[in-house]
Amino acid sequence: MQSIGERLEEARKRKGISIREAAEATKIRSDYLHKFESNQYDIRLPEIYVRGFLRSYSNFLKLPADKIIADYNALHQGIDTKPSRSVNREVYGRMEITTSKEKEPSPGQSGGATTPPMAATAHPAEPAASRNPATFVPPHSTGSPLDKKLIVKIAGIAIALVVVIVLIVMLASGRTSPSAPPPPKEIWVEAQPNEPIVTIAAKTIPVEVKVTSAQPAQGTGAVTTYYQGTIPAGQSRALPRREALRVESAQYTGVQFIIDGRPWDMTAAKVDIRAP
């Protein structure tokens, strides 16, 4: 015939669950369940609790609890089942049990039939059966509200930090001035040797100057650009004087022409120079 432990283990394996899962479901410590399945009952608990745990575990595994308890009583017949007279307060499974020496179970009573004195923390409004330490299943804890509030607070702080970092990066990138575009390339048609020239000079300030042919070319209608750019202060540009030229400058007061060695000040924003 199978032992109690073998029947418990076989029934648990038929359900396809581990000892840890069974402990979570019954609220009985896993090391107690392991000992029950190994036919070891020396878990240093009063006999009434051992029977209560065996009954709860048997009911969970759909085994005849009365048969299991009867076999257990027959196996341990003659063993002193009186609980210790000293006050012992420990945590068994997931419940707190206080044993007292006010009342002891009578030897004639069957295992599991006596309800031990309740701990001082038991609620008086609860029924006696629900306060039995051997079969009591604590209500499922939903967690502390303070923990949830703390988690929400930490999450809010983390989100705020991310937003601040993003804003700082955006502001920093916005303050970075874009690189200045390169100055426009200077267009300068230089005069050939012995070719008539006109020299355009910047007297005291840099001047932007554009020099083109005064009349569009016949056939194409386009003008020839001889110079376009900025002349630094104190510098000049010598240009070929092949035809009538048109000189344009917004800073014309700082522009001077030198034609045949003779200086001429520019008197308007647009001036034409005759062909040689």
PLY file of the C-alpha trace (Angstrom):
ply
format ascii 1.0
element vertex 276
property float x
property float y
property float z
element edge 275
property int vertex1
property int vertex2
end_header
0.00 0.00 0.00
1.21 3.48 -0.80
2.39 5.70 2.04
0.84 9.08 2.75
3.76 10.88 1.16
3.62 8.77 -2.00
-0.10 9.49 -2.39
0.44 13.21 -1.89
3.32 13.34 -4.35
1.48 11.28 -6.95
-1.64 13.46 -6.69
0.42 16.64 -7.00
2.22 15.38 -10.08
-1.11 14.39 -11.64
-2.15 18.03 -11.28
1.08 18.99 -13.03
2.21 21.55 -10.43
5.41 22.03 -8.46
5.76 22.12 -4.69
6.31 25.86 -4.92
3.02 26.33 -6.80
1.23 24.12 -4.29
2.68 26.17 -1.42
1.46 29.40 -3.00
-2.01 27.94 -3.51
-2.40 26.43 -0.01
-0.42 29.10 1.90
1.60 26.28 3.49
5.39 26.53 3.49
7.03 24.54 0.72
9.50 22.82 3.07
6.52 21.46 5.07
4.94 20.08 1.87
8.24 18.54 0.83
8.53 16.80 4.21
4.94 15.53 4.00
5.66 13.96 0.63
8.82 12.40 2.12
6.81 10.98 5.08
8.63 13.26 7.48
6.39 15.03 9.98
8.98 16.42 12.40
8.31 20.04 11.52
8.33 21.15 15.17
4.68 22.15 15.17
1.91 21.03 17.51
0.18 17.94 16.16
-3.06 19.83 15.62
-1.32 22.05 13.05
0.36 19.11 11.33
-3.03 17.45 10.90
-4.58 20.73 9.78
-1.91 21.22 7.12
-2.28 17.60 5.97
-6.04 18.06 5.69
-5.68 21.32 3.71
-3.09 19.80 1.38
-5.21 16.67 0.84
-8.29 18.75 0.02
-6.22 20.82 -2.42
-5.00 17.64 -4.17
-8.57 16.20 -4.26
-7.60 13.31 -1.94
-9.87 11.94 0.83
-8.69 14.07 3.72
-10.34 11.92 6.38
-8.53 8.83 5.07
-5.17 10.67 5.05
-5.70 11.89 8.65
-6.79 8.41 9.78
-3.65 6.87 8.25
-1.55 9.57 9.86
-3.14 8.91 13.28
-2.60 5.17 12.87
1.03 5.80 11.87
1.65 8.01 14.89
-0.45 6.11 17.44
1.11 6.19 20.86
3.25 9.25 20.16
2.72 12.13 22.59
0.79 14.69 20.65
0.53 17.33 23.34
1.73 20.75 22.24
4.50 22.50 24.08
3.43 24.45 27.19
5.79 27.30 26.46
4.52 30.24 24.53
5.92 29.97 21.04
5.23 32.65 18.46
6.47 31.82 14.97
5.38 32.22 11.40
4.08 28.94 9.95
3.41 29.02 6.24
2.14 32.55 5.77
0.25 33.00 9.07
1.22 34.01 12.56
0.24 31.49 15.27
0.41 31.91 19.03
0.20 28.81 21.19
-0.94 29.25 24.75
-0.99 27.00 27.80
-4.47 28.06 28.81
-6.06 24.92 27.32
-4.66 21.64 25.99
-6.47 19.21 23.67
-7.79 16.15 25.49
-6.19 12.82 24.47
-9.58 11.42 23.43
-10.22 14.06 20.83
-9.42 13.22 17.22
-6.75 15.17 15.35
-7.81 18.42 13.82
-11.06 18.63 15.89
-9.77 21.03 18.53
-9.49 24.69 17.75
-6.43 26.20 19.49
-6.63 29.59 21.24
-6.45 32.43 18.79
-3.66 34.99 18.54
-4.31 38.36 20.10
-4.39 39.93 16.67
-7.37 37.85 15.39
-10.47 39.81 14.47
-13.43 38.92 16.74
-15.91 39.40 13.91
-14.40 36.53 11.88
-16.01 33.06 12.19
-14.16 30.46 14.24
-13.49 28.22 11.23
-11.72 31.00 9.35
-9.48 31.69 12.36
-8.26 28.08 12.63
-4.46 28.43 12.19
-4.24 24.99 10.55
-6.64 25.84 7.72
-6.59 29.64 7.69
-5.88 31.19 4.29
-4.92 34.86 4.63
-6.71 37.26 2.29
-4.83 38.12 -0.83
-2.78 41.22 -0.32
-3.18 43.88 -2.94
-0.05 45.72 -1.91
0.46 48.88 0.10
-1.11 52.07 -1.34
1.97 53.91 -0.19
4.11 51.72 -2.45
1.92 52.52 -5.45
2.04 56.23 -4.68
5.82 56.06 -4.39
6.10 54.26 -7.73
3.86 56.84 -9.41
5.88 59.66 -7.87
9.19 58.19 -9.05
7.77 57.67 -12.55
6.59 61.29 -12.63
10.01 62.55 -11.58
11.70 60.43 -14.25
9.37 61.75 -16.96
9.95 65.33 -15.81
13.72 64.83 -15.95
13.49 63.46 -19.49
11.40 66.46 -20.58
13.87 68.90 -19.00
16.82 67.20 -20.72
15.05 67.32 -24.08
14.25 71.03 -23.62
17.87 71.79 -22.66
19.15 69.99 -25.76
16.66 71.83 -27.96
17.59 75.22 -26.48
21.29 74.47 -26.80
20.91 73.47 -30.44
18.80 76.59 -31.09
21.42 78.90 -29.61
24.14 77.48 -31.78
24.43 79.93 -34.64
24.55 78.29 -38.05
27.85 78.51 -39.81
28.18 81.68 -41.86
27.84 81.07 -45.59
31.08 81.41 -47.50
31.59 84.81 -49.11
30.56 84.96 -52.75
33.33 84.20 -55.15
34.94 87.31 -56.59
34.49 87.78 -60.33
37.45 89.64 -61.79
38.42 89.87 -65.44
42.05 91.03 -65.44
43.45 93.24 -68.13
45.95 91.97 -70.67
49.37 93.62 -71.15
49.23 96.98 -72.98
45.42 96.96 -72.77
43.63 100.15 -71.65
42.52 99.81 -68.02
40.43 101.49 -65.37
41.40 101.08 -61.73
38.66 100.97 -59.10
39.85 101.63 -55.52
38.26 101.53 -52.06
39.36 104.69 -50.31
38.66 104.22 -46.56
36.02 101.49 -46.24
35.37 98.12 -47.90
33.05 98.60 -50.86
30.91 96.19 -52.83
31.27 96.91 -56.52
29.79 95.51 -59.71
31.28 96.47 -63.10
29.58 95.36 -66.33
29.43 96.43 -69.92
27.25 99.52 -70.29
25.35 98.08 -73.29
24.10 94.53 -73.87
25.89 92.53 -76.54
24.19 92.50 -79.90
22.39 89.26 -80.71
22.40 87.80 -77.18
21.22 90.82 -75.18
23.57 89.83 -72.34
26.03 92.08 -70.54
29.62 91.16 -69.71
30.61 91.21 -66.05
34.15 92.48 -65.55
34.08 92.61 -61.76
31.75 91.67 -58.91
32.84 91.45 -55.31
34.09 93.39 -52.29
37.22 95.51 -52.47
38.88 95.86 -49.05
39.68 99.33 -47.76
42.90 100.73 -49.30
42.97 98.16 -52.13
42.11 98.42 -55.83
41.22 96.31 -58.87
42.53 96.97 -62.41
39.94 96.09 -65.08
40.19 96.09 -68.90
38.57 99.10 -70.53
37.49 97.47 -73.78
34.13 99.17 -74.04
31.89 101.53 -72.16
31.55 100.27 -68.55
28.86 100.65 -65.92
29.96 100.76 -62.26
27.43 100.12 -59.46
28.06 100.42 -55.71
25.87 101.18 -52.71
28.97 102.57 -50.93
29.83 104.81 -53.86
31.21 107.60 -51.61
34.12 105.30 -50.77
34.89 104.39 -54.42
37.48 106.11 -56.61
38.34 105.60 -60.30
41.80 106.01 -61.75
41.70 106.53 -65.51
44.91 107.34 -67.42
46.59 108.11 -64.07
43.94 110.60 -63.02
41.68 109.93 -59.95
37.92 110.45 -60.10
35.54 110.13 -57.16
32.34 108.17 -57.74
29.41 110.60 -57.31
26.39 108.27 -57.68
25.38 104.68 -57.04
25.55 103.97 -60.78
28.14 105.58 -63.08
29.03 104.90 -66.73
32.62 105.16 -67.97
33.10 105.89 -71.68
35.07 103.55 -73.91
38.71 104.56 -74.61
0 1
1 2
2 3
3 4
4 5
5 6
6 7
7 8
8 9
9 10
10 11
11 12
12 13
13 14
14 15
15 16
16 17
17 18
18 19
19 20
20 21
21 22
22 23
23 24
24 25
25 26
26 27
27 28
28 29
29 30
30 31
31 32
32 33
33 34
34 35
35 36
36 37
37 38
38 39
39 40
40 41
41 42
42 43
43 44
44 45
45 46
46 47
47 48
48 49
49 50
50 51
51 52
52 53
53 54
54 55
55 56
56 57
57 58
58 59
59 60
60 61
61 62
62 63
63 64
64 65
65 66
66 67
67 68
68 69
69 70
70 71
71 72
72 73
73 74
74 75
75 76
76 77
77 78
78 79
79 80
80 81
81 82
82 83
83 84
84 85
85 86
86 87
87 88
88 89
89 90
90 91
91 92
92 93
93 94
94 95
95 96
96 97
97 98
98 99
99 100
100 101
101 102
102 103
103 104
104 105
105 106
106 107
107 108
108 109
109 110
110 111
111 112
112 113
113 114
114 115
115 116
116 117
117 118
118 119
119 120
120 121
121 122
122 123
123 124
124 125
125 126
126 127
127 128
128 129
129 130
130 131
131 132
132 133
133 134
134 135
135 136
136 137
137 138
138 139
139 140
140 141
141 142
142 143
143 144
144 145
145 146
146 147
147 148
148 149
149 150
150 151
151 152
152 153
153 154
154 155
155 156
156 157
157 158
158 159
159 160
160 161
161 162
162 163
163 164
164 165
165 166
166 167
167 168
168 169
169 170
170 171
171 172
172 173
173 174
174 175
175 176
176 177
177 178
178 179
179 180
180 181
181 182
182 183
183 184
184 185
185 186
186 187
187 188
188 189
189 190
190 191
191 192
192 193
193 194
194 195
195 196
196 197
197 198
198 199
199 200
200 201
201 202
202 203
203 204
204 205
205 206
206 207
207 208
208 209
209 210
210 211
211 212
212 213
213 214
214 215
215 216
216 217
217 218
218 219
219 220
220 221
221 222
222 223
223 224
224 225
225 226
226 227
227 228
228 229
229 230
230 231
231 232
232 233
233 234
234 235
235 236
236 237
237 238
238 239
239 240
240 241
241 242
242 243
243 244
244 245
245 246
246 247
247 248
248 249
249 250
250 251
251 252
252 253
253 254
254 255
255 256
256 257
257 258
258 259
259 260
260 261
261 262
262 263
263 264
264 265
265 266
266 267
267 268
268 269
269 270
270 271
271 272
272 273
273 274
274 275
